[in-house]
Amino acid sequence: MKPKANLIAQKLVNLYRQEHVILGGWAVLNPVFVEEATDDVLTAMADLPTGKMLVQHIQNLRSGKTPMNSIDRNLLPYGGLMAESAVTTPLSENQWSELESGLAKFTPTQQGLIDLQKLNVVKKFGDEWLIGIKTLLSDRPELLEKWKIVTQTYRAYHLWNMASQVIQQPLTERTRAQIQADMPEYETFLPMFDEAGRQLLDKLRTFMKDTKHPTAKED
């Protein structure tokens, strides 16, 4: 299998699993899946965890069975649990007020995320708070726009932590492939941290290309 096909397959599977924190959701991701999933990529994808589900999803998109802004419920990553929470967790009037107040005070910083996650209305959704609240806000566009800032901030800090950790680990071919697959997101979000983010991005690129690293071997 061509190395490039493996990398693209891993990248697409990563995007598939992360749909719940990607702005635009399936409407944004589906055209990417259809365009980049060549036969070689589909073959490589089928060997990855949850890859067979994504292969079927792409086939459904290409056949027209699934609209380009949607996905078959049976093919949702994580068994659809990310989408279920919002359906089964309505908010009371007081909870709506708490959420609106929290969004009005939100700042796109790590402390801002911490303060938001302390709200009872957010705790209600557990680990699924990002997608749960996003779904509830689908008919409240003014709040949804503010929630997009929350999602972007969360993703930025998540990737910052991932990048900081990965360059401290032994370099293996699997690590290198994972960095390459995630690089588009690193390049999008790390610059949000200004010079510190750009320096971390440079370190990540150097780490990935370090073919002389003593631990750069197959794992």
Long-range contacts (C-beta under 8 A, 24 or more apart in sequence): 1-40, 1-43, 1-44, 2-40, 3-177, 5-38, 5-40, 5-41, 5-43, 5-44, 6-44, 6-177, 7-177, 7-180, 7-181, 8-36, 8-37, 8-38, 8-41, 8-44, 8-181, 9-41, 9-42, 9-44, 9-45, 9-48, 9-51, 10-44, 10-48, 10-177, 10-178, 10-181, 11-180, 11-181, 11-182, 11-184, 12-36, 12-37, 12-41, 12-45, 12-54, 13-45, 13-48, 13-49, 13-50, 13-51, 13-54, 14-181, 14-182, 16-50, 16-53, 16-54, 16-57, 16-77, 17-50, 17-77, 17-78, 19-77, 20-82, 20-83, 20-128, 20-130, 20-131, 20-134, 21-130, 21-131, 21-151, 21-154, 21-155, 23-148, 23-151, 23-152, 26-68, 26-69, 26-70, 26-71, 27-68, 27-69, 30-61, 30-68, 30-69, 30-70, 30-71, 31-68, 33-57, 33-58, 33-61, 34-58, 34-61, 34-62, 34-68, 50-77, 53-77, 81-128, 82-128, 82-131, 83-131, 83-135, 85-125, 85-126, 85-128, 85-131, 85-132, 85-135, 86-125, 86-131, 86-132, 86-133, 86-134, 86-135, 86-136, 87-135, 89-124, 89-125, 89-132, 89-136, 90-136, 91-121, 91-136, 95-120, 95-121, 95-124, 96-121, 99-133, 99-143, 100-143, 103-143, 103-146, 103-147, 103-150, 104-146, 106-146, 106-149, 106-150, 108-149, 108-152, 108-153, 109-153, 110-157, 112-153, 113-150, 113-153, 113-154, 113-157, 116-150, 130-154, 152-189, 152-192, 155-185, 155-189, 156-189, 156-190, 156-192, 156-193, 159-185, 159-186, 159-189, 159-190, 160-189, 160-190, 160-193, 160-197, 160-200, 163-190, 163-200, 163-201, 163-203, 163-204, 164-200, 166-204, 166-207, 167-203, 167-204, 167-207, 170-215, 171-207, 171-210, 171-213, 171-215, 171-216, 172-215, 172-216, 172-217, 172-218, 172-219, 173-216, 173-217, 173-218, 173-219, 174-218, 174-219, 175-219, 176-208, 176-216, 179-204, 179-207, 179-208, 180-208, 183-208
